[in-house]
Amino acid sequence: MHTHRFPLFKRVCAVLSWCLAGAAVCIASTVAAAATACAVREPALVWVSGDFSIPELAYCAMTDARTIEMGFSKPVSVNAVLCSADGSNAESIQAHTAETPSAQTYVARMQTSASAAAGEPYLLHGEAEDTNGNTLSFSVPVTGYNGRVPLLVLSEIRTAYTKGKVEFVELYAVTSGNLAGITLFSAYDGQADSYQFPAAEIQAGEYITLHMRALEDGCIDETEADLNAATAGEALADARDFWVQNTSARIGDSDILLLYNDFTGEIIDCAAYSESEKTDWKNDAMRRAAEEAHAAGMWPSAAVSGALCSDGTTPTRTISRQNIPEIAQRGGYDPAAMNGPGCWMVTATSTASPGKPNSDKPHIASK
C-alpha cells in the first residue's frame, strides 16, 4: 500500500499543474479582452440642461371664507382636494399662480364652492407642477377663515402663582363675534407657545378668562353657550373660561402681551409692563415685541421705561385696566388714546377679579 502513495500523488500534482496553467491562460485572455473592450467602448458624456428643482411651498392659508391662498417658490399649476378633518366632505379645486411674483413668492388662489366653517380644521391634499414638469405633492392643514373677529381688549393680568390661584389673562369683548384665529402671544414665553383660541361665539360685554395653567379636573374650555361647564379653580359662573394645557409659568413679571388676529396678522391689543428695577427688556424677543406694539400704534413707547410698572403684583393683586367702562360705552377702541401705562394699575390686595369687572382700588406700596 505504501508503494503506491507517492506515484499517485505525483499524478494528481501533474493534473493540477495542467489545470492551473490553463486557468492562467484563460484569465490572461479575459483581462486582455476586457482591457480591449474598455479601450474601444468609452462611454459618451451627455450634458442635460434645464430646471429640475422641485417647487417649494412657502405658506397656505384662507384669506376669506371661500378663498385658499398658497405661496410657491416658482410659477405652478395646482390640483388639490380640500377635506374636512373628519373626512366627511371633500372638494376638488384648481389654481394657477399669478405671473408676477411678490417678494419672490408666486401666489395661487383657489375658490371653494361653499364657505368654510370659522375655525374648523381642514386638510388640503394635492400636487403643484411647474412648467418643466417638476412636481411637489403636499398635505397641509388649513383653518376655516373667521370673518367675524370681535373687538377685544386686554382687561386684567395676573402674573403670580400660588396653589389654587394660577396666572391668567382676561379679555373684554367690546363687540360680538367668533374667537377663531385670536392668538395671545407672551414675549416672556415665546412665539412657539402662543395660545390660539378655539372657535366660540361670544357676545359683546363678555369677560373671557384664559387661565395659564390646567392643574386639576374641570378645566373645560367653554366654547358653547353654556358658561357653567368649567368647574376648576376660579372659573366663574356666567363668565367664559379657557385653559392653557400647561403646568409651568407662561407669563412673567416683566412682559409684553400681544393679542393677534391670526388671519390678518394684525395686533388687536397689547400690554407692556415691567418691574421698576429693569433698565432694558430682558432679551431680543421682548425688545422686538415692544417695538412691534409701538410701531402698530398700540403702545406709546417701545422702551422699558415706557412700560406699566408691575411692582407689587401678587396672586391677589393684579394688573387691571381702568377704562373698560369707557371703551364699552363707546363701542370702539382707539389705542393711541385709550392704552398705555396711565390706563392700567396694580390693584389692592384681594381685588383679583377674573371674569368680572375690575377693581379701581390701587395697591399702595409700603414705605
C-alpha positions in Angstrom: 0.0 0.0 0.0 2.8 2.3 0.8 4.4 1.7 -2.6 1.5 3.4 -4.5 1.1 6.6 -2.4 3.8 8.8 -3.9 3.2 7.9 -7.6 -0.5 8.7 -7.2 0.4 12.0 -5.5 2.7 12.9 -8.5 0.0 12.2 -11.0 -2.5 14.4 -9.0 0.0 17.2 -8.9 0.6 16.9 -12.7 -3.1 17.2 -13.4 -3.4 20.2 -11.0 -0.5 21.9 -12.7 -2.1 21.5 -16.1 -5.4 22.9 -14.9 -3.8 25.8 -13.2 -1.8 26.6 -16.3 -4.9 26.5 -18.4 -6.8 28.8 -15.9 -4.0 31.3 -16.0 -4.2 31.4 -19.8 -8.0 31.9 -19.6 -7.7 34.7 -17.0 -5.0 36.4 -19.0 -7.1 36.3 -22.1 -10.2 37.6 -20.3 -8.3 40.5 -18.8 -6.8 41.4 -22.2 -10.3 41.2 -23.8 -11.7 43.4 -21.1 -9.0 45.9 -21.5 -9.5 46.0 -25.2 -13.3 46.4 -24.7 -12.8 49.3 -22.3 -10.4 51.0 -24.8 -12.9 50.7 -27.6 -16.2 51.4 -25.7 -15.5 54.6 -23.9 -18.9 56.0 -22.5 -20.2 59.1 -24.1 -20.9 62.1 -21.7 -24.3 63.6 -22.3 -25.0 67.1 -20.7 -28.6 67.7 -19.9 -29.7 71.3 -19.2 -32.9 72.6 -17.6 -34.6 73.3 -14.3 -35.0 70.2 -12.2 -35.7 71.9 -8.8 -39.0 70.9 -7.1 -41.4 73.8 -6.3 -41.3 74.9 -2.6 -44.5 75.7 -0.7 -44.0 78.9 1.4 -47.4 79.2 3.1 -51.0 78.1 2.9 -54.0 80.0 4.5 -57.6 81.1 3.9 -57.9 84.8 3.2 -61.7 84.8 3.3 -64.5 82.2 3.8 -64.1 80.7 0.3 -60.5 81.6 -0.8 -57.4 79.5 -0.1 -54.1 81.2 -0.8 -50.8 79.3 -1.4 -47.4 80.8 -1.9 -44.8 79.0 -4.0 -41.1 79.5 -5.0 -41.9 79.4 -8.7 -44.9 79.5 -11.1 -47.0 76.3 -10.8 -50.4 74.9 -11.5 -52.2 73.3 -8.6 -54.7 70.4 -8.4 -55.9 69.8 -4.9 -58.7 68.3 -2.7 -59.9 70.1 0.4 -61.2 67.7 3.1 -62.9 68.3 6.4 -60.9 67.0 9.3 -63.2 64.0 9.8 -63.2 63.1 6.1 -66.9 63.6 5.7 -66.6 66.2 2.9 -64.2 66.7 0.1 -64.0 69.2 -2.7 -61.6 69.3 -5.7 -60.2 72.7 -6.5 -57.6 74.0 -9.0 -55.5 77.1 -9.5 -52.6 78.7 -11.3 -50.1 81.1 -9.8 -50.0 84.8 -10.7 -47.4 85.6 -13.4 -45.7 88.3 -11.3 -44.0 87.2 -8.1 -44.4 89.2 -4.9 -41.4 89.2 -2.7 -40.1 86.1 -4.7 -43.3 84.2 -3.9 -45.8 83.2 -6.6 -49.4 83.1 -5.3 -52.1 80.6 -6.2 -55.7 81.3 -5.1 -58.4 78.7 -5.1 -62.1 79.2 -4.6 -64.3 76.7 -2.8 -67.9 76.2 -3.7 -69.1 76.7 -0.1 -67.9 78.8 2.8 -65.6 77.1 5.3 -66.7 77.0 8.9 -64.9 79.6 11.0 -62.1 78.0 13.0 -62.8 74.5 11.7 -59.7 72.3 10.8 -59.4 71.2 7.1 -56.7 69.3 5.2 -55.6 70.3 1.7 -54.1 67.4 -0.3 -52.7 68.0 -3.8 -49.9 68.4 -6.3 -48.2 71.5 -7.7 -46.4 71.2 -11.1 -44.1 73.8 -12.7 -43.7 74.4 -16.4 -40.8 71.9 -16.6 -42.9 69.1 -15.1 -41.3 69.1 -11.7 -43.9 68.3 -9.1 -44.5 68.8 -5.4 -47.0 66.6 -3.5 -48.4 68.3 -0.3 -50.8 67.7 2.5 -51.2 70.8 4.7 -53.7 71.8 7.4 -56.0 74.8 6.7 -58.1 76.6 9.3 -61.6 77.9 8.3 -61.5 81.7 7.9 -63.2 83.8 10.5 -64.7 87.0 9.1 -66.4 87.9 12.4 -63.4 88.5 14.7 -64.8 90.6 17.6 -63.1 93.7 19.0 -61.4 92.5 22.1 -59.2 94.4 24.7 -56.9 93.1 27.4 -58.6 93.7 30.7 -56.7 92.1 33.6 -53.4 90.2 34.1 -52.3 88.0 37.0 -48.5 87.4 36.8 -48.0 85.5 40.1 -49.0 81.9 41.1 -50.0 80.2 44.3 -51.9 77.0 44.9 -55.5 77.5 43.8 -54.7 80.7 42.0 -53.0 80.4 38.7 -51.8 83.2 36.3 -54.5 84.4 34.0 -55.1 86.9 31.2 -58.6 88.3 31.0 -60.2 89.8 27.8 -63.2 92.0 27.4 -65.4 91.7 24.3 -66.4 95.2 23.0 -68.3 93.6 20.1 -69.8 90.2 19.4 -68.2 87.7 17.1 -66.2 84.4 16.9 -62.9 83.8 18.7 -61.4 81.6 16.0 -58.0 82.8 15.0 -57.4 85.0 18.0 -54.0 84.4 19.4 -52.3 85.6 22.6 -48.5 86.0 22.5 -46.3 86.4 25.5 -42.8 87.7 24.8 -41.7 86.1 28.0 -42.9 82.8 26.8 -42.0 82.9 23.1 -43.8 82.5 19.8 -43.7 78.7 19.7 -46.0 78.6 22.7 -48.6 81.2 21.6 -52.2 80.3 22.6 -54.8 80.3 19.9 -58.4 80.4 21.0 -60.8 77.8 19.6 -63.9 78.8 17.7 -66.5 80.1 20.0 -69.4 82.6 19.5 -69.2 85.4 22.1 -71.4 88.4 22.9 -70.5 92.0 23.5 -69.9 92.6 27.2 -68.5 89.2 27.9 -65.4 88.7 30.1 -63.1 85.9 28.8 -60.5 84.5 31.1 -57.6 82.5 29.8 -56.2 80.5 32.8 -52.5 80.0 32.1 -52.2 76.5 33.8 -54.5 73.5 33.9 -53.8 71.7 37.2 -57.0 70.0 38.1 -60.2 68.4 36.9 -62.8 70.7 35.5 -60.5 72.7 33.3 -63.0 72.8 30.4 -62.9 75.3 27.5 -66.3 76.9 27.4 -66.8 77.1 23.6 -70.6 76.8 23.7 -73.4 78.9 25.1 -73.1 77.1 28.5 -70.8 79.2 30.6 -71.0 76.9 33.6 -69.2 73.9 32.1 -65.8 74.7 33.7 -65.7 73.9 37.4 -62.0 74.2 38.2 -60.2 76.8 40.2 -61.5 80.3 39.8 -63.9 79.6 36.9 -66.7 82.0 37.4 -70.3 81.0 36.7 -71.7 83.0 33.8 -68.2 84.0 32.6 -66.3 82.3 29.8 -63.2 80.3 30.7 -60.4 78.8 28.7 -57.3 76.9 29.8 -53.7 76.6 28.6 -52.7 72.9 28.8 -49.6 73.6 30.8 -48.3 73.2 34.3 -45.5 75.9 34.4 -45.2 79.7 34.2 -46.2 81.2 30.8 -46.1 84.9 31.5 -43.6 87.0 33.5 -43.5 89.8 36.0 -42.0 91.8 33.1 -43.6 91.0 29.7 -45.2 92.2 26.5 -48.6 90.6 25.7 -49.8 90.9 22.2 -53.3 89.9 21.0 -53.4 89.0 17.3 -55.9 88.3 14.6 -54.0 85.4 13.0 -55.9 85.6 9.7 -54.8 89.2 9.0 -51.6 89.3 11.2 -52.9 92.5 12.8 -52.4 93.3 16.5 -55.8 93.8 18.2 -54.4 94.9 21.6 -51.4 94.8 23.8 -50.0 95.4 27.3 -46.4 96.2 28.1 -45.3 96.0 31.8 -42.1 95.8 33.7 -40.6 95.8 37.2 -39.2 99.2 38.0 -35.7 97.9 38.6 -35.3 96.9 34.9 -33.3 99.2 32.7 -33.9 97.3 29.5 -36.0 94.4 28.2 -34.7 91.0 29.1 -33.9 89.8 25.6 -34.3 90.4 21.9 -37.7 88.8 21.8 -39.1 91.3 24.3 -37.5 94.2 22.5 -38.9 93.1 19.2 -42.4 92.7 20.7 -42.2 96.1 22.3 -41.1 97.7 19.0 -43.9 95.9 17.1 -46.5 97.1 19.5 -45.2 100.7 19.4 -44.9 100.6 15.5 -48.6 99.4 15.3 -49.7 102.4 17.4 -50.8 100.0 20.2 -48.4 101.3 22.9 -46.9 104.8 23.3 -43.3 103.6 23.8 -41.0 100.7 22.9 -38.6 101.4 25.8 -38.9 99.5 29.1 -39.1 102.9 30.8 -42.4 103.4 28.9 -44.0 100.3 30.3 -46.5 100.0 33.0 -44.8 99.4 36.4 -45.7 95.9 37.7 -44.2 96.3 41.1 -46.3 94.8 43.9 -48.2 92.1 41.9 -49.2 89.0 43.8 -51.8 86.3 43.3 -54.4 88.6 44.7 -53.0 91.9 43.3 -53.4 92.1 39.5 -52.6 94.5 36.7 -56.0 95.9 35.8 -57.3 98.1 33.1 -59.3 101.1 34.3 -61.1 102.4 31.2 -63.1 99.3 30.3 -66.4 101.1 31.1 -65.4 104.0 28.7 -64.4 101.6 25.9 -67.7 99.6 26.4 -69.8 102.8 26.3 -68.0 104.0 23.2 -68.3 100.6 21.5 -64.9 101.2 19.9 -61.3 101.4 20.7 -58.6 104.0 19.8 -55.4 102.5 21.3 -53.5 105.7 20.8 -55.8 107.5 23.2 -57.1 104.5 25.3 -54.0 102.4 26.0 -50.7 103.0 27.8 -49.4 103.0 31.4 -51.9 105.6 32.5 -54.8 103.2 31.6 -53.6 100.4 33.9 -52.7 99.9 37.6 -51.8 97.3 40.1 -54.9 96.9 42.3 -55.0 96.4 46.0 -54.7 93.1 47.9 -57.6 90.6 47.4 -59.1 92.5 44.5 -58.3 90.0 41.7 -61.5 89.6 39.6 -61.2 87.1 36.8 -64.4 87.0 34.8 -66.0 90.2 36.2 -65.4 94.0 36.3 -62.0 95.2 37.6 -61.3 96.8 40.9 -60.5 100.5 40.9 -58.7 100.3 44.3 -55.0 100.8 43.8 -52.2 99.0 45.6 -50.2 101.4 47.7 -46.7 100.2 48.4 -45.5 100.4 52.0 -42.6 102.7 52.6 
